[in-house]
Amino acid sequence: MKGKENGRREIGSGADHEILTDREFELLVLLAEGRTNQELSECLSISINTVKTHLRNIFNKLDVDNRTQAAAYARETKLVR
């Protein structure tokens, strides 16, 4: 993660970096804690469909296929603890 600017967090480096929005980052932190989609929805006061949309965006930006890989990536790169 390079930094935070205007509600967005950069991940990666150089031309390969992507931007996570604050909401996507919030969701990633909760995801890494092992929360279900229902719990994510309740914690963030958003619909399940919105959770799924954010998850797809996160997976694309982190270049992973599922929530387990996303959580592992976030821990390995120190995005979350």
Chimera marker file (.cmm) of the C-alpha trace (Angstrom):
<marker_set name="trace">
<marker id="1" x="0.000" y="0.000" z="0.000" r="1" g="1" b="0" radius="0.5"/>
<marker id="2" x="1.505" y="3.273" z="-1.049" r="1" g="1" b="0" radius="0.5"/>
<marker id="3" x="-0.783" y="5.700" z="0.681" r="1" g="1" b="0" radius="0.5"/>
<marker id="4" x="-4.193" y="7.153" z="1.105" r="1" g="1" b="0" radius="0.5"/>
<marker id="5" x="-5.489" y="10.046" z="-0.921" r="1" g="1" b="0" radius="0.5"/>
<marker id="6" x="-9.052" y="11.260" z="-1.412" r="1" g="1" b="0" radius="0.5"/>
<marker id="7" x="-10.628" y="8.202" z="0.191" r="1" g="1" b="0" radius="0.5"/>
<marker id="8" x="-8.604" y="5.684" z="-1.804" r="1" g="1" b="0" radius="0.5"/>
<marker id="9" x="-5.730" y="3.371" z="-0.969" r="1" g="1" b="0" radius="0.5"/>
<marker id="10" x="-3.063" y="2.372" z="-3.464" r="1" g="1" b="0" radius="0.5"/>
<marker id="11" x="-1.894" y="-1.203" z="-3.516" r="1" g="1" b="0" radius="0.5"/>
<marker id="12" x="0.985" y="-2.589" z="-5.535" r="1" g="1" b="0" radius="0.5"/>
<marker id="13" x="3.658" y="-0.484" z="-7.153" r="1" g="1" b="0" radius="0.5"/>
<marker id="14" x="4.494" y="1.149" z="-10.428" r="1" g="1" b="0" radius="0.5"/>
<marker id="15" x="2.176" y="0.506" z="-13.340" r="1" g="1" b="0" radius="0.5"/>
<marker id="16" x="0.656" y="-2.505" z="-11.554" r="1" g="1" b="0" radius="0.5"/>
<marker id="17" x="-0.906" y="-0.565" z="-8.691" r="1" g="1" b="0" radius="0.5"/>
<marker id="18" x="-4.643" y="-0.465" z="-8.135" r="1" g="1" b="0" radius="0.5"/>
<marker id="19" x="-6.820" y="1.679" z="-5.935" r="1" g="1" b="0" radius="0.5"/>
<marker id="20" x="-9.103" y="0.387" z="-3.173" r="1" g="1" b="0" radius="0.5"/>
<marker id="21" x="-11.811" y="2.770" z="-2.078" r="1" g="1" b="0" radius="0.5"/>
<marker id="22" x="-12.241" y="3.357" z="1.640" r="1" g="1" b="0" radius="0.5"/>
<marker id="23" x="-15.366" y="1.176" z="1.590" r="1" g="1" b="0" radius="0.5"/>
<marker id="24" x="-13.542" y="-1.641" z="-0.205" r="1" g="1" b="0" radius="0.5"/>
<marker id="25" x="-10.710" y="-1.400" z="2.302" r="1" g="1" b="0" radius="0.5"/>
<marker id="26" x="-13.195" y="-1.458" z="5.205" r="1" g="1" b="0" radius="0.5"/>
<marker id="27" x="-14.797" y="-4.542" z="3.731" r="1" g="1" b="0" radius="0.5"/>
<marker id="28" x="-11.402" y="-6.204" z="3.190" r="1" g="1" b="0" radius="0.5"/>
<marker id="29" x="-10.481" y="-5.690" z="6.846" r="1" g="1" b="0" radius="0.5"/>
<marker id="30" x="-13.739" y="-7.324" z="7.970" r="1" g="1" b="0" radius="0.5"/>
<marker id="31" x="-13.324" y="-10.078" z="5.381" r="1" g="1" b="0" radius="0.5"/>
<marker id="32" x="-9.853" y="-10.848" z="6.751" r="1" g="1" b="0" radius="0.5"/>
<marker id="33" x="-11.480" y="-11.268" z="10.183" r="1" g="1" b="0" radius="0.5"/>
<marker id="34" x="-13.505" y="-14.120" z="8.690" r="1" g="1" b="0" radius="0.5"/>
<marker id="35" x="-16.884" y="-12.390" z="8.471" r="1" g="1" b="0" radius="0.5"/>
<marker id="36" x="-19.638" y="-13.810" z="6.272" r="1" g="1" b="0" radius="0.5"/>
<marker id="37" x="-21.376" y="-11.784" z="3.557" r="1" g="1" b="0" radius="0.5"/>
<marker id="38" x="-24.364" y="-11.398" z="5.894" r="1" g="1" b="0" radius="0.5"/>
<marker id="39" x="-22.114" y="-10.065" z="8.664" r="1" g="1" b="0" radius="0.5"/>
<marker id="40" x="-20.373" y="-7.714" z="6.230" r="1" g="1" b="0" radius="0.5"/>
<marker id="41" x="-23.768" y="-6.435" z="5.141" r="1" g="1" b="0" radius="0.5"/>
<marker id="42" x="-24.882" y="-5.824" z="8.721" r="1" g="1" b="0" radius="0.5"/>
<marker id="43" x="-21.597" y="-4.254" z="9.876" r="1" g="1" b="0" radius="0.5"/>
<marker id="44" x="-21.495" y="-1.801" z="6.988" r="1" g="1" b="0" radius="0.5"/>
<marker id="45" x="-25.264" y="-1.259" z="6.669" r="1" g="1" b="0" radius="0.5"/>
<marker id="46" x="-25.266" y="-2.228" z="3.007" r="1" g="1" b="0" radius="0.5"/>
<marker id="47" x="-27.165" y="-4.863" z="1.032" r="1" g="1" b="0" radius="0.5"/>
<marker id="48" x="-25.802" y="-8.326" z="0.302" r="1" g="1" b="0" radius="0.5"/>
<marker id="49" x="-25.716" y="-7.406" z="-3.398" r="1" g="1" b="0" radius="0.5"/>
<marker id="50" x="-23.550" y="-4.374" z="-2.604" r="1" g="1" b="0" radius="0.5"/>
<marker id="51" x="-21.232" y="-6.597" z="-0.542" r="1" g="1" b="0" radius="0.5"/>
<marker id="52" x="-20.911" y="-8.952" z="-3.517" r="1" g="1" b="0" radius="0.5"/>
<marker id="53" x="-20.178" y="-6.059" z="-5.860" r="1" g="1" b="0" radius="0.5"/>
<marker id="54" x="-17.461" y="-4.725" z="-3.547" r="1" g="1" b="0" radius="0.5"/>
<marker id="55" x="-15.989" y="-8.227" z="-3.220" r="1" g="1" b="0" radius="0.5"/>
<marker id="56" x="-15.814" y="-8.645" z="-7.014" r="1" g="1" b="0" radius="0.5"/>
<marker id="57" x="-14.061" y="-5.281" z="-7.271" r="1" g="1" b="0" radius="0.5"/>
<marker id="58" x="-11.613" y="-6.205" z="-4.510" r="1" g="1" b="0" radius="0.5"/>
<marker id="59" x="-10.875" y="-9.593" z="-6.095" r="1" g="1" b="0" radius="0.5"/>
<marker id="60" x="-10.204" y="-7.925" z="-9.444" r="1" g="1" b="0" radius="0.5"/>
<marker id="61" x="-7.966" y="-5.262" z="-7.935" r="1" g="1" b="0" radius="0.5"/>
<marker id="62" x="-5.986" y="-7.774" z="-5.841" r="1" g="1" b="0" radius="0.5"/>
<marker id="63" x="-5.919" y="-10.251" z="-8.745" r="1" g="1" b="0" radius="0.5"/>
<marker id="64" x="-7.320" y="-13.073" z="-6.606" r="1" g="1" b="0" radius="0.5"/>
<marker id="65" x="-10.130" y="-15.556" z="-7.170" r="1" g="1" b="0" radius="0.5"/>
<marker id="66" x="-11.833" y="-15.780" z="-3.788" r="1" g="1" b="0" radius="0.5"/>
<marker id="67" x="-12.194" y="-14.395" z="-0.272" r="1" g="1" b="0" radius="0.5"/>
<marker id="68" x="-9.556" y="-16.734" z="1.203" r="1" g="1" b="0" radius="0.5"/>
<marker id="69" x="-6.968" y="-15.531" z="-1.297" r="1" g="1" b="0" radius="0.5"/>
<marker id="70" x="-8.005" y="-11.900" z="-0.715" r="1" g="1" b="0" radius="0.5"/>
<marker id="71" x="-7.580" y="-12.261" z="3.053" r="1" g="1" b="0" radius="0.5"/>
<marker id="72" x="-4.218" y="-14.000" z="2.629" r="1" g="1" b="0" radius="0.5"/>
<marker id="73" x="-3.007" y="-11.319" z="0.201" r="1" g="1" b="0" radius="0.5"/>
<marker id="74" x="-4.104" y="-8.555" z="2.567" r="1" g="1" b="0" radius="0.5"/>
<marker id="75" x="-2.178" y="-10.138" z="5.458" r="1" g="1" b="0" radius="0.5"/>
<marker id="76" x="0.934" y="-10.935" z="3.394" r="1" g="1" b="0" radius="0.5"/>
<marker id="77" x="1.176" y="-7.384" z="2.052" r="1" g="1" b="0" radius="0.5"/>
<marker id="78" x="0.406" y="-5.846" z="5.463" r="1" g="1" b="0" radius="0.5"/>
<marker id="79" x="-2.843" y="-4.227" z="4.277" r="1" g="1" b="0" radius="0.5"/>
<marker id="80" x="-4.404" y="-5.773" z="7.395" r="1" g="1" b="0" radius="0.5"/>
<marker id="81" x="-3.095" y="-7.524" z="10.485" r="1" g="1" b="0" radius="0.5"/>
<link id1="1" id2="2" r="1" g="1" b="0" radius="0.2"/>
<link id1="2" id2="3" r="1" g="1" b="0" radius="0.2"/>
<link id1="3" id2="4" r="1" g="1" b="0" radius="0.2"/>
<link id1="4" id2="5" r="1" g="1" b="0" radius="0.2"/>
<link id1="5" id2="6" r="1" g="1" b="0" radius="0.2"/>
<link id1="6" id2="7" r="1" g="1" b="0" radius="0.2"/>
<link id1="7" id2="8" r="1" g="1" b="0" radius="0.2"/>
<link id1="8" id2="9" r="1" g="1" b="0" radius="0.2"/>
<link id1="9" id2="10" r="1" g="1" b="0" radius="0.2"/>
<link id1="10" id2="11" r="1" g="1" b="0" radius="0.2"/>
<link id1="11" id2="12" r="1" g="1" b="0" radius="0.2"/>
<link id1="12" id2="13" r="1" g="1" b="0" radius="0.2"/>
<link id1="13" id2="14" r="1" g="1" b="0" radius="0.2"/>
<link id1="14" id2="15" r="1" g="1" b="0" radius="0.2"/>
<link id1="15" id2="16" r="1" g="1" b="0" radius="0.2"/>
<link id1="16" id2="17" r="1" g="1" b="0" radius="0.2"/>
<link id1="17" id2="18" r="1" g="1" b="0" radius="0.2"/>
<link id1="18" id2="19" r="1" g="1" b="0" radius="0.2"/>
<link id1="19" id2="20" r="1" g="1" b="0" radius="0.2"/>
<link id1="20" id2="21" r="1" g="1" b="0" radius="0.2"/>
<link id1="21" id2="22" r="1" g="1" b="0" radius="0.2"/>
<link id1="22" id2="23" r="1" g="1" b="0" radius="0.2"/>
<link id1="23" id2="24" r="1" g="1" b="0" radius="0.2"/>
<link id1="24" id2="25" r="1" g="1" b="0" radius="0.2"/>
<link id1="25" id2="26" r="1" g="1" b="0" radius="0.2"/>
<link id1="26" id2="27" r="1" g="1" b="0" radius="0.2"/>
<link id1="27" id2="28" r="1" g="1" b="0" radius="0.2"/>
<link id1="28" id2="29" r="1" g="1" b="0" radius="0.2"/>
<link id1="29" id2="30" r="1" g="1" b="0" radius="0.2"/>
<link id1="30" id2="31" r="1" g="1" b="0" radius="0.2"/>
<link id1="31" id2="32" r="1" g="1" b="0" radius="0.2"/>
<link id1="32" id2="33" r="1" g="1" b="0" radius="0.2"/>
<link id1="33" id2="34" r="1" g="1" b="0" radius="0.2"/>
<link id1="34" id2="35" r="1" g="1" b="0" radius="0.2"/>
<link id1="35" id2="36" r="1" g="1" b="0" radius="0.2"/>
<link id1="36" id2="37" r="1" g="1" b="0" radius="0.2"/>
<link id1="37" id2="38" r="1" g="1" b="0" radius="0.2"/>
<link id1="38" id2="39" r="1" g="1" b="0" radius="0.2"/>
<link id1="39" id2="40" r="1" g="1" b="0" radius="0.2"/>
<link id1="40" id2="41" r="1" g="1" b="0" radius="0.2"/>
<link id1="41" id2="42" r="1" g="1" b="0" radius="0.2"/>
<link id1="42" id2="43" r="1" g="1" b="0" radius="0.2"/>
<link id1="43" id2="44" r="1" g="1" b="0" radius="0.2"/>
<link id1="44" id2="45" r="1" g="1" b="0" radius="0.2"/>
<link id1="45" id2="46" r="1" g="1" b="0" radius="0.2"/>
<link id1="46" id2="47" r="1" g="1" b="0" radius="0.2"/>
<link id1="47" id2="48" r="1" g="1" b="0" radius="0.2"/>
<link id1="48" id2="49" r="1" g="1" b="0" radius="0.2"/>
<link id1="49" id2="50" r="1" g="1" b="0" radius="0.2"/>
<link id1="50" id2="51" r="1" g="1" b="0" radius="0.2"/>
<link id1="51" id2="52" r="1" g="1" b="0" radius="0.2"/>
<link id1="52" id2="53" r="1" g="1" b="0" radius="0.2"/>
<link id1="53" id2="54" r="1" g="1" b="0" radius="0.2"/>
<link id1="54" id2="55" r="1" g="1" b="0" radius="0.2"/>
<link id1="55" id2="56" r="1" g="1" b="0" radius="0.2"/>
<link id1="56" id2="57" r="1" g="1" b="0" radius="0.2"/>
<link id1="57" id2="58" r="1" g="1" b="0" radius="0.2"/>
<link id1="58" id2="59" r="1" g="1" b="0" radius="0.2"/>
<link id1="59" id2="60" r="1" g="1" b="0" radius="0.2"/>
<link id1="60" id2="61" r="1" g="1" b="0" radius="0.2"/>
<link id1="61" id2="62" r="1" g="1" b="0" radius="0.2"/>
<link id1="62" id2="63" r="1" g="1" b="0" radius="0.2"/>
<link id1="63" id2="64" r="1" g="1" b="0" radius="0.2"/>
<link id1="64" id2="65" r="1" g="1" b="0" radius="0.2"/>
<link id1="65" id2="66" r="1" g="1" b="0" radius="0.2"/>
<link id1="66" id2="67" r="1" g="1" b="0" radius="0.2"/>
<link id1="67" id2="68" r="1" g="1" b="0" radius="0.2"/>
<link id1="68" id2="69" r="1" g="1" b="0" radius="0.2"/>
<link id1="69" id2="70" r="1" g="1" b="0" radius="0.2"/>
<link id1="70" id2="71" r="1" g="1" b="0" radius="0.2"/>
<link id1="71" id2="72" r="1" g="1" b="0" radius="0.2"/>
<link id1="72" id2="73" r="1" g="1" b="0" radius="0.2"/>
<link id1="73" id2="74" r="1" g="1" b="0" radius="0.2"/>
<link id1="74" id2="75" r="1" g="1" b="0" radius="0.2"/>
<link id1="75" id2="76" r="1" g="1" b="0" radius="0.2"/>
<link id1="76" id2="77" r="1" g="1" b="0" radius="0.2"/>
<link id1="77" id2="78" r="1" g="1" b="0" radius="0.2"/>
<link id1="78" id2="79" r="1" g="1" b="0" radius="0.2"/>
<link id1="79" id2="80" r="1" g="1" b="0" radius="0.2"/>
<link id1="80" id2="81" r="1" g="1" b="0" radius="0.2"/>
</marker_set>
